[in-house]
Amino acid sequence: MNINRRVLIGSGAAAAMLAAPMVRAAGHGKPRVVVVGGGAGGATAARYIAKDSEGEISVTLIEPTRKYYTCFFSNLYLGGFKQIEDIGHSYGTLAAGGVNVVHDWAIGVDRDVKTVSLAGGGTVGYDKLILSPGIDFVEGAVEGWDLSAQNAMPHAYKAGSQSELLKAQLEAMPQGGTFAMVAPPNPYRCPPGPYERVSMVAHFLKANNPTAKIIVADPKEKFSKQALFQEGWANHYAGMVDWIGADFGGGEVSVDPNAMSVTIDGEETKVDVCNVIPAMKAGRIAELAGVTDGNWAPVNAADMSAKADPDIHVLGDAASQGDMPKSGYSANSQAKVCANAVRGALTGTRVFPAKFANTCWSLIDTNDGVKVGATYEATDEKIAKVDGFISATGESAELRKATYEESEGWYAGITADMFG
């Protein structure tokens, strides 16, 4: 055994795993696929492999949470357009469709014997492993902030309790108070996400705290849909939003969670709410599996297999794949390509050429929706953009409303596609 390819989490955990029983996937004897992470990538891949193989492949999904809250549309919860229940989804229908759902943490991968270790003490064997763990945060990315500060200064970039916390802080802001956001550097989950969040926070404050201010410290010189968002902020929230980009010191930021202050380019400001969205990297299990290179996991475009191991596939936010943004739509699209390839490899059935698509919708104000998207193809080097589109500034209210309604239809469709 090559020791640097076996991952054990501490000596105590190692002993526990050596003594622990094997957790067998349902239908042992069939080809086994294990999927880690039950979001837009993992849940979709698990569902499609189970469905399209018609029971010929044993599929196990490992996901610690019993209810999954989508990061996409979580900003609409902050803005008051959604309830938290609207973005929460369970795994019962997925399980009824033939997926063995295991609610536990995956804490290690042994690539030599092809097993995944669980925090509960068991292991699960695989023939093909699909990792779709989403994102974790880069330690030290924002001076003064780490995960121990997430209750004082929430990131809310993993939806659920963090979303509820940030909304409660918004609701508790004093009249005329200050909301600050520290935006992330590229690449990160959902490029328009921070700016839709600014819009939704502004929407909430305009209705409930109209003299409040929003400060955005951004390390980037430009951001996704910038002209559209800035047009919307000027039209709907005039004078409320102060975006400070890299040219004006937006990347020179530190925070003090105890003092509730943000220092931008040497100038300290007391704030009432601070949303810190740090630099991101692939979810930890990808690193533990030994398939990352730097912060992300490089993959082959044709089947999303890791360049480090052909029997491990990496989807969604965790993957370094080329031109696609890190989004729920992208993860869902990549999952279908991966599921097709994995099913074909394990059952000898037809594999169709890889095609990918993405659209990211954003809501700026009531019925003021905008979008950006593209189609992609697999090349030898990467997932490559073929063509794209983006909403235009100055569009009619009718078109913007139609775009928002389109996003609602997409959300209903993708969550049904993910969870059944």
C-alpha positions in Angstrom: 0.0 0.0 0.0 1.2 3.5 -0.9 0.8 5.3 2.4 0.5 8.8 0.9 -2.7 7.6 -0.9 -4.4 6.3 2.2 -6.0 9.0 4.3 -6.7 8.4 8.0 -8.0 11.2 10.3 -5.8 10.9 13.4 -4.6 7.8 15.2 -7.8 7.4 17.2 -9.9 7.5 14.0 -7.5 5.2 12.3 -7.9 2.6 15.0 -11.7 3.0 14.9 -11.8 2.5 11.2 -9.6 -0.6 11.3 -11.9 -2.1 13.8 -15.2 -0.9 12.3 -17.4 -3.0 10.1 -17.7 -2.5 6.4 -20.9 -0.6 5.5 -22.1 -2.5 2.4 -23.9 -0.7 -0.4 -27.3 -2.2 -1.1 -27.2 -4.9 -3.7 -23.6 -6.0 -3.0 -22.3 -7.9 -6.0 -23.4 -5.2 -8.5 -21.1 -2.5 -9.6 -20.9 0.1 -6.8 -21.0 3.8 -7.1 -20.5 6.0 -4.0 -21.4 9.7 -4.2 -20.2 12.1 -1.5 -22.3 15.3 -1.2 -26.0 15.6 -1.7 -26.3 19.0 -3.5 -26.9 19.9 -7.1 -24.1 17.7 -8.4 -24.2 14.7 -6.0 -27.9 14.3 -5.7 -28.4 14.6 -9.5 -25.6 12.1 -10.2 -26.9 9.6 -7.7 -30.5 9.9 -9.0 -29.6 9.5 -12.6 -27.2 6.6 -12.2 -29.8 4.7 -10.1 -32.6 5.6 -12.5 -30.8 5.0 -15.8 -29.1 1.8 -14.8 -32.5 0.3 -13.9 -31.1 -1.3 -10.7 -28.0 -2.7 -12.3 -25.7 -0.4 -10.3 -25.7 0.0 -6.5 -25.7 3.7 -5.6 -24.9 5.0 -2.2 -25.1 8.8 -1.4 -23.2 10.0 1.7 -24.6 13.3 3.0 -24.4 14.5 6.6 -27.6 16.6 6.6 -31.1 15.2 6.5 -32.4 18.4 4.9 -30.4 20.2 2.2 -30.8 24.0 1.8 -29.9 25.3 -1.6 -27.4 28.1 -1.7 -29.1 29.3 -4.9 -32.3 31.2 -4.0 -31.0 31.6 -0.4 -30.5 35.3 -1.1 -34.3 35.5 -1.9 -34.9 34.3 1.7 -32.8 37.2 3.0 -34.8 39.6 0.9 -38.1 38.3 2.1 -39.2 36.6 -1.1 -38.9 33.1 0.3 -39.3 31.3 3.6 -36.5 29.0 4.8 -38.7 26.0 4.2 -38.9 27.0 0.5 -35.2 26.2 0.0 -35.0 23.1 2.1 -35.2 19.6 0.6 -35.2 16.1 2.0 -33.8 12.8 0.5 -36.9 10.6 1.0 -37.9 10.5 -2.7 -34.3 10.0 -3.8 -34.1 7.0 -1.4 -37.4 5.7 -2.8 -35.9 5.8 -6.2 -33.2 3.3 -5.4 -30.5 5.4 -3.8 -29.0 4.2 -0.5 -28.8 7.4 1.4 -26.3 7.4 4.3 -26.4 10.5 6.6 -22.9 10.7 7.8 -19.6 12.6 7.2 -17.1 11.1 4.7 -13.7 11.6 6.4 -11.3 9.7 4.2 -10.7 7.9 1.0 -8.5 4.8 0.5 -7.8 4.8 -3.2 -5.9 1.5 -3.1 -8.7 -0.6 -1.7 -11.4 1.8 -2.9 -13.2 2.6 0.3 -14.7 5.7 1.8 -14.4 6.1 5.6 -17.2 7.5 7.6 -17.2 9.5 10.8 -19.6 7.0 12.3 -16.9 4.3 12.1 -17.8 2.4 9.0 -16.4 2.2 5.5 -18.2 2.0 2.1 -16.6 0.3 -0.9 -16.8 1.6 -4.4 -16.0 0.9 -8.0 -16.5 4.5 -9.0 -16.5 7.4 -6.5 -18.1 10.7 -7.2 -17.1 13.7 -5.1 -19.4 16.7 -5.0 -18.6 18.3 -1.7 -19.1 21.9 -2.6 -16.8 24.5 -1.0 -14.8 25.1 2.1 -13.0 28.3 3.0 -9.3 29.2 2.7 -7.9 29.8 6.2 -6.6 33.3 6.8 -8.2 34.6 3.6 -9.7 37.6 5.5 -7.5 39.0 8.3 -9.2 38.7 11.7 -11.8 36.2 10.5 -11.9 32.4 10.8 -14.7 29.8 11.2 -14.8 30.6 15.0 -16.1 34.0 14.0 -19.0 32.8 11.8 -21.6 33.4 14.4 -20.6 37.1 14.9 -19.8 37.7 11.2 -21.6 35.0 9.2 -20.6 33.9 5.7 -24.0 32.4 4.8 -22.4 30.8 1.8 -23.5 27.4 3.0 -27.2 27.8 3.2 -29.4 26.9 6.2 -28.6 28.0 9.7 -26.1 30.6 8.5 -28.8 32.1 6.3 -31.2 32.2 9.2 -28.5 33.9 11.4 -27.7 36.5 8.8 -31.4 37.3 8.4 -31.9 37.6 12.1 -29.0 40.0 12.3 -30.5 42.1 9.5 -33.8 42.2 11.3 -32.0 43.4 14.5 -30.1 46.2 12.9 -30.7 49.6 14.4 -32.3 52.3 12.3 -29.7 54.0 10.2 -27.2 51.2 10.8 -24.5 49.8 8.6 -24.3 46.5 6.8 -20.9 45.5 5.5 -19.9 42.7 3.1 -16.5 41.4 2.4 -16.7 39.9 -1.1 -14.6 36.9 -2.2 -11.8 36.8 -4.7 -12.1 34.7 -7.9 -12.8 31.8 -8.3 -15.7 31.2 -6.0 -19.2 29.7 -5.8 -21.9 31.6 -7.8 -20.1 34.6 -9.3 -23.2 36.9 -9.2 -24.2 35.6 -5.7 -22.6 38.3 -3.5 -24.2 41.1 -5.6 -27.6 39.5 -5.7 -27.2 39.3 -1.9 -26.4 43.0 -1.7 -29.6 43.6 -3.8 -31.7 41.5 -1.5 -30.3 43.1 1.7 -31.0 46.5 0.2 -34.5 45.4 -0.7 -35.1 44.3 2.9 -33.5 47.5 4.4 -35.4 49.8 2.0 -38.7 48.4 3.4 -37.6 48.1 7.1 -34.6 50.4 7.7 -34.5 52.9 4.8 -31.7 55.1 6.3 -29.3 52.1 6.6 -26.1 51.9 4.6 -24.4 49.0 2.8 -20.6 48.9 2.3 -19.1 46.3 0.0 -15.3 45.7 0.2 -14.3 43.8 -2.9 -10.9 42.5 -3.9 -11.9 42.4 -7.6 -11.8 45.2 -10.1 -15.0 44.0 -11.7 -17.7 41.4 -11.0 -20.4 39.3 -12.7 -23.3 41.3 -14.2 -21.7 44.5 -12.8 -23.5 46.9 -15.1 -26.8 45.3 -14.4 -26.4 45.3 -10.7 -25.1 48.9 -10.5 -28.0 50.0 -12.7 -30.4 48.3 -10.4 -28.8 49.7 -7.3 -29.1 53.2 -8.7 -32.7 52.7 -9.8 -34.0 51.0 -6.7 -31.6 51.8 -3.8 -30.1 55.2 -4.6 -27.5 56.3 -2.2 -27.7 53.1 -0.1 -24.9 50.9 -1.6 -21.2 51.9 -1.5 -19.2 49.3 -3.6 -15.4 49.7 -2.9 -13.4 47.7 -5.6 -9.8 46.8 -5.8 -8.8 50.2 -7.3 -10.0 51.9 -4.1 -8.6 49.5 -1.5 -11.4 46.9 -1.5 -8.9 44.1 -1.3 -7.1 45.6 1.7 -9.5 44.5 4.4 -9.4 43.2 8.0 -12.2 42.6 10.4 -12.6 42.6 14.2 -15.6 40.4 15.2 -15.3 41.4 18.8 -15.4 45.2 18.1 -17.8 44.7 15.1 -15.5 46.7 12.9 -14.2 46.5 9.3 -11.0 48.2 8.2 -10.8 49.0 4.5 -7.5 50.4 3.2 -6.5 51.5 6.7 -9.9 53.2 7.5 -11.8 51.5 10.4 -15.6 51.6 10.3 -18.0 50.3 13.0 -20.7 48.2 11.5 -23.9 46.5 12.8 -23.8 43.5 10.6 -20.9 42.1 8.7 -21.2 39.3 6.1 -17.7 37.9 5.5 -17.5 35.7 2.3 -13.9 34.4 2.3 -11.8 32.9 -0.5 -12.9 29.4 -1.3 -11.5 25.9 -2.1 -12.8 22.5 -2.8 -14.7 20.7 0.0 -12.2 19.0 2.3 -12.9 15.4 1.2 -11.5 16.2 -2.2 -8.2 17.1 -0.6 -8.3 14.1 1.6 -8.8 11.9 -1.4 -5.7 13.3 -3.0 -7.3 14.6 -6.1 -6.7 18.4 -5.6 -4.0 20.5 -7.1 -3.9 23.7 -5.0 -7.4 24.7 -4.0 -9.4 22.8 -6.6 -9.6 19.3 -8.2 -8.6 19.2 -11.9 -10.9 17.0 -14.0 -11.2 15.6 -17.5 -14.0 17.4 -19.3 -15.4 14.4 -21.1 -16.5 12.5 -18.0 -15.6 14.8 -15.0 -13.0 12.2 -13.9 -10.2 13.4 -11.6 -6.9 13.8 -13.4 -5.3 12.2 -10.4 -7.5 9.0 -10.5 -9.8 7.8 -13.3 -12.1 6.0 -10.8 -12.9 9.3 -8.9 -15.1 12.0 -10.5 -15.4 15.5 -9.1 -18.4 17.7 -9.8 -19.6 21.2 -9.3 -17.9 23.8 -7.1 -15.0 21.6 -6.1 -13.9 20.9 -9.7 -11.3 22.8 -11.8 -12.8 22.2 -15.2 -12.3 25.2 -17.4 -14.8 27.8 -18.4 -18.0 26.9 -16.5 -18.8 29.1 -13.4 -19.2 27.4 -10.1 -23.0 27.3 -9.8 -25.9 24.9 -9.0 -26.9 24.8 -12.7 -23.3 23.9 -13.7 -23.1 21.2 -11.1 -26.4 19.7 -12.2 -25.2 19.8 -15.9 -21.9 18.2 -15.0 -23.6 15.5 -12.9 -25.7 14.3 -15.9 -22.5 14.0 -18.1 -20.7 12.2 -15.3 -23.7 9.9 -14.6 -23.9 9.0 -18.2 -20.2 8.2 -18.4 -20.2 6.2 -15.1 -23.2 4.2 -16.1 -21.7 3.4 -19.4 -18.3 2.4 -17.9 -19.9 0.0 -15.4 -22.7 -1.5 -17.6 -21.3 -1.3 -21.1 -24.2 0.7 -22.3 -24.1 3.7 -24.7 -22.4 6.9 -23.6 -23.5 10.1 -25.2 -21.1 13.0 -26.1 -20.6 15.5 -23.2 -22.6 18.7 -23.5 -22.9 21.3 -20.8 -25.0 24.4 -20.0 -25.4 27.0 -17.3 -27.6 30.0 -16.5 -27.4 32.2 -13.4 -30.4 34.2 -12.6 -30.3 37.1 -10.1 -33.1 39.2 -8.5 -32.4 42.9 -8.0 -35.8 44.0 -6.8 -39.4 42.8 -7.0 -39.9 41.4 -10.5 -36.5 42.8 -11.6 -34.7 39.6 -12.7 -31.5 39.4 -14.8 -29.6 36.4 -16.1 -26.3 35.3 -17.7 -25.6 32.0 -19.3 -23.7 29.9 -21.8 -23.3 26.5 -23.5 -20.1 24.5 -23.3 -18.4 21.5 -24.9 -15.7 19.1 -23.7 -12.3 19.5 -25.3 -9.1 17.6 -24.5 -7.9 20.5 -22.3 -11.1 21.7 -20.5 -14.8 22.4 -20.6 -14.8 25.2 -23.2 -17.4 27.9 -23.7 -19.3 27.8 -27.1 -21.6 30.8 -26.8 -23.3 32.9 -24.2 -25.9 35.5 -23.4 -26.6 38.2 -20.7 -29.4 40.5 -19.9 -29.1 44.0 -21.2 -29.2 47.2 -19.2 -32.4 49.3 -19.8 -34.7 46.3 -20.4 -38.4 46.7 -20.0 -40.2 45.9 -16.8 -42.1 43.2 -18.6 -39.0 41.4 -19.7 -37.4 41.7 -16.3 -40.5 40.2 -14.7 -40.5 37.4 -17.3 -36.9 36.7 -16.4 -37.7 36.4 -12.7 -40.6 34.1 -13.5 -38.3 32.0 -15.6 -36.0 31.6 -12.6 -38.8 30.4 -10.4 -39.6 27.8 -13.0 -36.0 26.7 -13.2 -35.8 26.4 -9.4 -38.8 24.1 -9.3 -37.3 22.1 -12.2 -33.8 21.7 -10.9 -34.8 20.7 -7.4 -37.2 18.1 -8.8 -34.3 16.9 -11.0 -32.0 16.7 -8.0 -34.2 15.1 -5.5 -36.9 13.3 -7.5 
